[in-house]
Amino acid sequence: MATPASLRRWTTVHRWSSLFCTANLLFLCVTGLLLIFHPEIDAMLGSMPEIRQEGRTMLPPGQLVEAAREARPGWSPAVYSEDEDHPGRAYVSMLPPGVQDLGESKTVILDGFTGQAAEVKLDQTFSMIVLNLHANLFAGFIGELFLALVGIAFFVALISGVVLYAPFMRSCLYGLIRRDRSRRIFQLDLHNLVGISTLAWCCVVCFTGIILELGKPLLMIYQHQDLAAMTAPFKDRPAPERIVPLDQAIATAQQAWPAHRMQFAVFPGTQLTGQHHFTLFMAAESGLAKRVPKLTLVDAATGELTVASDAPWYIQALFVSGPLHFGDYAGTPLRIIWALFTILTIILCVSGLYLFIAKLRGRRRDLPLLQEATS
């Protein structure tokens, strides 16, 4: 049973962890709401080019990569992917000469049926601006680490809130809101009700958000541990003068993983592949396995298979976290549920902020009386 002293400590933890993350959490909820419905917003704003696919066959990936080279002369392809939600749309991330950092890449959007590059710049669309704001506050890696810290503070606030709510829960019915009491009591009951009702969802979104914010450190671990181990036999070899076409690398990966489709392919010469391999992630057509793609390394010089295995567990966690964080697992119904929970989280933050301000004002009102009584 919690003692008064321990409850006071938990109250302090809850108060300051909540205050640290509240303003940031409100901001993340608003931008998160926009991102949940970004396909509809993009369509409404006309941000992305429309692609008609009636009776047309998509061009081979290698041909689309060459079209991206023409759009960015002198640049090198880094990542190739196709838009699952918009068939016929392909993306090729291009790197400037001599650069290996994928963070410096620029994405060329292509019509997969004609190979024509869109005039729109992906990083200047409304959704990408909001995504960068949501992910790193336009502060790069430092912003990601800060928001990971915000996520940890939010998780601490959730746990401490449960500890404080438990004694109240034993004496009152779930969902009780005392409307006949003061406004502060009403807000406290509302805060407790929304908090306990959204607890599981908040924990899921908080935890997946922390994982996503730590994506770069996780990829560095992959690069220096797992990737280094898998490509150790190639360590002392010179980089190949010519690499096989992307289409050949995809065909090799599809032989290793039948009934899978390529989710995205990373070219040699980047942080995630090394100098000697294509890295391809192959996803199943349906089910949870669709969200946890298989890892494939293809020798860039010969087109032969080097590795075909499950991705490391932390990379799998990274893949799963993205769709789960934004409610992108079961189409529009789940996204609507995610949006409703996001709105409830906004109510949770606002009511908590109101309680803190009300208590602060109460102390200020009581201070003159206390000084008068002790003078």
C-alpha positions as CSV (number, residue, x, y, z in Angstrom):
1,M,0.0,0.0,0.0
2,A,1.3,3.4,-0.9
3,T,2.3,5.7,2.0
4,P,1.7,9.4,2.0
5,A,5.4,10.1,1.6
6,S,5.6,7.8,-1.5
7,L,2.5,9.4,-3.0
8,R,4.1,12.8,-2.5
9,R,7.2,11.6,-4.4
10,W,5.1,10.1,-7.2
11,T,3.1,13.4,-7.4
12,T,6.3,15.3,-7.9
13,V,7.5,12.9,-10.5
14,H,4.1,13.1,-12.3
15,R,4.0,16.9,-12.1
16,W,7.4,17.7,-13.5
17,S,7.5,14.9,-16.1
18,S,4.1,16.1,-17.4
19,L,5.1,19.7,-17.5
20,F,8.2,18.9,-19.4
21,C,6.4,17.0,-22.1
22,T,2.9,18.8,-22.2
23,A,3.7,21.6,-24.7
24,N,5.7,19.3,-26.9
25,L,2.9,16.6,-26.7
26,L,0.2,19.1,-27.7
27,F,2.4,20.0,-30.7
28,L,3.0,16.4,-31.6
29,C,-0.7,15.6,-31.4
30,V,-1.7,18.4,-33.8
31,T,1.0,17.5,-36.3
32,G,0.2,13.8,-35.8
33,L,-3.4,14.4,-36.6
34,L,-2.4,15.9,-39.9
35,L,-0.1,13.0,-40.7
36,I,-2.7,10.4,-40.0
37,F,-4.8,11.9,-42.8
38,H,-1.9,13.0,-45.0
39,P,-3.0,11.0,-48.1
40,E,-6.4,12.9,-48.1
41,I,-4.6,16.2,-47.4
42,D,-2.2,15.6,-50.2
43,A,-5.0,14.8,-52.6
44,M,-7.0,17.9,-51.6
45,L,-3.9,20.1,-52.0
46,G,-2.8,18.4,-55.2
47,S,0.6,18.0,-53.8
48,M,1.4,14.7,-55.5
49,P,1.0,14.1,-59.3
50,E,-1.9,11.9,-60.3
51,I,-1.0,8.7,-62.2
52,R,-3.5,6.9,-64.5
53,Q,-2.8,3.2,-64.6
54,E,-5.6,1.8,-66.8
55,G,-4.2,-1.0,-68.9
56,R,-0.6,0.1,-68.6
57,T,2.4,-1.9,-67.4
58,M,4.9,-0.4,-65.0
59,L,8.4,0.1,-66.4
60,P,11.3,-2.0,-65.0
61,P,12.9,-0.5,-61.9
62,G,16.3,-0.1,-63.7
63,Q,14.7,2.0,-66.4
64,L,13.1,4.3,-63.7
65,V,16.4,4.7,-62.0
66,E,17.9,5.8,-65.3
67,A,15.1,8.4,-65.6
68,A,16.0,9.6,-62.1
69,R,19.6,10.0,-63.2
70,E,18.5,12.2,-66.1
71,A,16.5,14.3,-63.6
72,R,19.5,14.7,-61.4
73,P,22.6,14.6,-63.7
74,G,25.8,13.7,-61.9
75,W,24.0,12.3,-58.8
76,S,23.9,8.7,-57.8
77,P,20.9,6.5,-56.9
78,A,20.7,5.5,-53.3
79,V,17.3,4.0,-52.6
80,Y,14.5,2.8,-54.9
81,S,11.0,2.2,-53.8
82,E,7.4,2.0,-55.1
83,D,4.3,3.5,-53.5
84,E,2.1,0.6,-52.4
85,D,-0.9,2.9,-51.8
86,H,-0.5,4.6,-55.2
87,P,0.3,2.0,-57.8
88,G,2.5,3.4,-60.6
89,R,4.3,5.9,-58.4
90,A,8.0,5.3,-57.8
91,Y,10.6,7.1,-55.7
92,V,14.4,7.2,-56.2
93,S,16.5,8.9,-53.6
94,M,19.6,10.5,-55.2
95,L,22.9,11.5,-53.6
96,P,25.2,14.3,-54.7
97,P,28.7,13.3,-55.9
98,G,30.9,11.9,-53.2
99,V,28.2,11.8,-50.5
100,Q,27.1,8.6,-48.7
101,D,24.8,10.0,-46.0
102,L,21.2,9.2,-46.9
103,G,20.1,12.3,-44.9
104,E,21.6,14.4,-47.8
105,S,19.6,12.6,-50.5
106,K,16.9,14.2,-52.6
107,T,13.9,12.2,-53.8
108,V,12.8,12.1,-57.4
109,I,9.1,11.1,-57.9
110,L,8.5,9.2,-61.1
111,D,5.5,8.1,-63.1
112,G,6.2,4.3,-63.2
113,F,4.3,3.9,-66.5
114,T,6.1,6.7,-68.5
115,G,9.3,7.3,-66.5
116,Q,8.5,11.0,-66.4
117,A,9.9,12.8,-63.3
118,A,7.4,14.9,-61.4
119,E,8.1,18.6,-61.1
120,V,7.1,18.6,-57.4
121,K,9.9,18.3,-54.9
122,L,8.9,15.7,-52.2
123,D,10.6,17.6,-49.3
124,Q,8.6,20.7,-50.2
125,T,5.2,19.1,-50.0
126,F,2.9,19.9,-47.1
127,S,3.0,16.4,-45.7
128,M,6.8,16.2,-45.7
129,I,7.1,19.6,-44.0
130,V,4.7,18.4,-41.3
131,L,6.5,15.1,-41.0
132,N,9.9,16.8,-40.6
133,L,8.4,19.1,-38.0
134,H,6.8,16.1,-36.2
135,A,10.0,14.0,-36.3
136,N,12.7,16.4,-35.5
137,L,11.4,20.0,-35.2
138,F,13.6,20.9,-38.2
139,A,16.6,20.3,-35.9
140,G,17.9,17.1,-37.4
141,F,19.4,14.5,-35.2
142,I,19.4,16.8,-32.1
143,G,15.7,17.3,-32.6
144,E,15.1,13.5,-32.8
145,L,17.0,13.0,-29.5
146,F,15.1,15.8,-27.8
147,L,11.7,14.3,-28.9
148,A,12.9,10.8,-27.8
149,L,13.5,12.4,-24.4
150,V,10.0,13.9,-24.5
151,G,8.7,10.4,-25.2
152,I,10.5,9.0,-22.2
153,A,9.1,11.8,-20.0
154,F,5.6,11.1,-21.3
155,F,6.0,7.4,-20.4
156,V,7.2,8.4,-16.9
157,A,4.1,10.7,-16.6
158,L,1.8,7.8,-17.6
159,I,3.3,5.3,-15.1
160,S,3.3,7.9,-12.3
161,G,-0.3,8.8,-13.2
162,V,-1.4,5.2,-12.8
163,V,0.3,5.0,-9.4
164,L,-1.5,8.1,-8.2
165,Y,-4.8,7.1,-9.7
166,A,-4.8,3.6,-8.2
167,P,-5.9,4.6,-4.6
168,F,-8.7,6.8,-6.1
169,M,-9.8,3.9,-8.3
170,R,-10.4,1.7,-5.2
171,S,-12.9,4.1,-3.7
172,C,-14.7,5.3,-6.8
173,L,-16.4,3.8,-9.8
174,Y,-14.6,3.9,-13.2
175,G,-15.8,6.9,-15.2
176,L,-17.0,8.9,-12.2
177,I,-17.0,12.6,-12.9
178,R,-18.2,14.7,-9.9
179,R,-20.1,17.4,-11.7
180,D,-21.6,18.8,-8.4
181,R,-18.1,19.7,-7.1
182,S,-15.8,22.6,-8.0
183,R,-14.4,23.1,-11.5
184,R,-11.0,21.9,-10.4
185,I,-12.5,18.6,-9.1
186,F,-14.4,18.3,-12.4
187,Q,-11.2,18.8,-14.4
188,L,-9.3,16.3,-12.1
189,D,-12.0,13.6,-12.7
190,L,-11.9,14.3,-16.4
191,H,-8.1,14.1,-16.5
192,N,-8.1,10.8,-14.6
193,L,-10.9,9.3,-16.8
194,V,-9.2,10.3,-20.1
195,G,-5.8,9.2,-18.8
196,I,-6.8,5.7,-17.7
197,S,-9.0,5.2,-20.8
198,T,-6.2,6.1,-23.2
199,L,-3.4,4.5,-21.2
200,A,-2.7,1.5,-23.4
201,W,-2.9,3.5,-26.6
202,C,-0.6,6.2,-25.2
203,C,1.9,3.6,-24.2
204,V,1.9,2.1,-27.7
205,V,2.3,5.4,-29.5
206,C,4.8,6.7,-27.0
207,F,7.0,3.5,-27.2
208,T,6.9,3.4,-31.0
209,G,7.6,7.1,-31.2
210,I,10.7,6.6,-29.1
211,I,11.9,3.8,-31.3
212,L,11.4,5.9,-34.4
213,E,13.3,8.8,-32.9
214,L,16.2,6.5,-32.2
215,G,16.2,5.2,-35.7
216,K,19.6,6.7,-36.6
217,P,21.4,5.1,-33.6
218,L,19.7,1.8,-34.4
219,L,20.9,2.0,-38.0
220,M,24.4,2.8,-36.9
221,I,24.4,-0.3,-34.7
222,Y,23.2,-2.3,-37.7
223,Q,25.9,-0.8,-39.9
224,H,28.8,-1.5,-37.4
225,Q,27.6,-4.9,-36.1
226,D,25.2,-6.9,-38.2
227,L,26.1,-5.5,-41.6
228,A,29.8,-5.6,-40.9
229,A,29.5,-9.3,-39.9
230,M,27.5,-10.2,-43.0
231,T,29.9,-8.5,-45.4
232,A,33.2,-9.4,-43.6
233,P,34.4,-11.6,-46.5
234,F,34.2,-8.6,-48.8
235,K,36.0,-6.2,-46.4
236,D,39.4,-6.2,-48.1
237,R,38.1,-6.3,-51.7
238,P,38.1,-3.1,-53.8
239,A,34.8,-1.6,-54.7
240,P,33.4,-3.1,-58.0
241,E,34.0,-0.9,-61.0
242,R,30.6,-1.8,-62.5
243,I,27.6,-3.1,-60.7
244,V,24.8,-5.3,-62.0
245,P,21.5,-3.7,-63.0
246,L,18.9,-3.2,-60.2
247,D,16.5,-5.5,-62.0
248,Q,19.0,-8.4,-61.7
249,A,19.4,-7.8,-58.0
250,I,15.6,-7.7,-57.5
251,A,15.3,-11.0,-59.4
252,T,17.9,-12.6,-57.2
253,A,16.1,-11.5,-54.1
254,Q,12.7,-12.7,-55.4
255,Q,14.3,-16.2,-56.0
256,A,15.4,-16.2,-52.3
257,W,12.0,-15.0,-51.1
258,P,9.2,-16.4,-53.3
259,A,5.7,-14.8,-52.9
260,H,7.4,-11.6,-51.6
261,R,7.6,-8.3,-53.3
262,M,10.4,-5.7,-53.0
263,Q,9.6,-3.0,-50.5
264,F,12.7,-1.0,-51.2
265,A,16.2,-1.4,-52.5
266,V,19.4,0.3,-51.3
267,F,22.3,0.8,-53.7
268,P,25.9,0.0,-53.0
269,G,28.0,2.9,-51.6
270,T,25.7,4.0,-48.9
271,Q,25.8,3.6,-45.1
272,L,23.3,0.7,-45.1
273,T,25.0,-1.5,-47.7
274,G,28.7,-1.0,-47.9
275,Q,30.6,-0.9,-51.2
276,H,29.9,-4.4,-52.5
277,H,26.1,-5.1,-52.1
278,F,22.6,-4.1,-52.8
279,T,20.4,-4.4,-49.8
280,L,16.8,-5.3,-50.6
281,F,13.9,-5.7,-48.1
282,M,11.3,-8.2,-49.3
283,A,7.8,-8.0,-47.9
284,A,5.0,-10.6,-47.9
285,E,1.8,-9.7,-49.7
286,S,-0.4,-9.7,-46.6
287,G,-0.6,-10.2,-42.9
288,L,1.8,-9.0,-40.2
289,A,4.7,-10.3,-42.3
290,K,3.9,-7.6,-44.7
291,R,5.2,-5.1,-42.1
292,V,8.3,-7.1,-41.2
293,P,10.3,-7.5,-44.5
294,K,13.1,-10.0,-45.0
295,L,16.7,-8.8,-45.4
296,T,18.6,-9.7,-48.6
297,L,22.1,-8.8,-49.6
298,V,23.0,-9.2,-53.3
299,D,26.6,-9.1,-54.5
300,A,26.7,-5.9,-56.7
301,A,29.5,-7.2,-58.9
302,T,28.0,-10.6,-59.8
303,G,24.3,-10.4,-58.9
304,E,24.6,-13.5,-56.7
305,L,22.9,-13.9,-53.3
306,T,25.1,-13.2,-50.3
307,V,22.6,-13.2,-47.4
308,A,18.9,-13.9,-47.1
309,S,17.6,-13.8,-43.6
310,D,15.3,-12.1,-41.1
311,A,16.4,-8.6,-40.2
312,P,17.8,-8.1,-36.7
313,W,15.1,-7.7,-34.1
314,Y,15.7,-4.0,-33.6
315,I,15.4,-3.3,-37.3
316,Q,12.1,-5.3,-37.3
317,A,11.0,-3.2,-34.4
318,L,11.8,-0.1,-36.4
319,F,9.7,-1.4,-39.4
320,V,6.7,-2.3,-37.2
321,S,6.8,1.0,-35.3
322,G,6.1,3.3,-38.2
323,P,2.7,2.0,-39.3
324,L,1.7,1.3,-35.7
325,H,2.6,4.8,-34.6
326,F,0.4,6.4,-37.2
327,G,-2.4,3.8,-37.2
328,D,-1.5,2.6,-40.7
329,Y,-2.3,-1.1,-40.2
330,A,-6.0,-1.5,-41.1
331,G,-6.9,1.3,-43.4
332,T,-9.2,4.2,-42.7
333,P,-11.2,2.7,-39.7
334,L,-8.0,2.3,-37.7
335,R,-6.8,5.8,-38.7
336,I,-10.1,7.3,-37.4
337,I,-9.6,5.4,-34.1
338,W,-6.1,6.8,-33.9
339,A,-7.4,10.3,-34.6
340,L,-10.0,10.0,-31.8
341,F,-7.4,8.8,-29.3
342,T,-5.1,11.7,-30.4
343,I,-7.9,14.2,-29.6
344,L,-8.4,12.5,-26.2
345,T,-4.7,12.9,-25.6
346,I,-5.0,16.7,-26.3
347,I,-7.9,16.8,-23.7
348,L,-5.6,15.0,-21.3
349,C,-2.8,17.5,-21.8
350,V,-5.1,20.6,-21.5
351,S,-6.9,19.3,-18.4
352,G,-3.5,18.5,-16.8
353,L,-2.2,22.0,-17.6
354,Y,-5.4,23.5,-16.2
355,L,-5.0,21.5,-12.9
356,F,-1.4,22.8,-12.5
357,I,-2.3,26.4,-13.2
358,A,-5.3,26.2,-10.8
359,K,-3.2,24.8,-8.1
360,L,-0.5,27.5,-8.6
361,R,-3.2,30.2,-8.4
362,G,-4.6,28.7,-5.3
363,R,-1.2,28.8,-3.6
364,R,-0.7,32.4,-4.6
365,R,-4.1,33.3,-3.1
366,D,-3.3,31.5,0.1
367,L,0.2,33.0,0.4
368,P,-0.9,36.5,1.8
369,L,-3.2,34.7,4.3
370,L,-0.3,32.5,5.4
371,Q,2.0,35.5,5.8
372,E,-0.6,37.4,7.8
373,A,-1.2,34.4,10.1
374,T,2.5,34.0,10.8
375,S,3.4,37.8,11.2
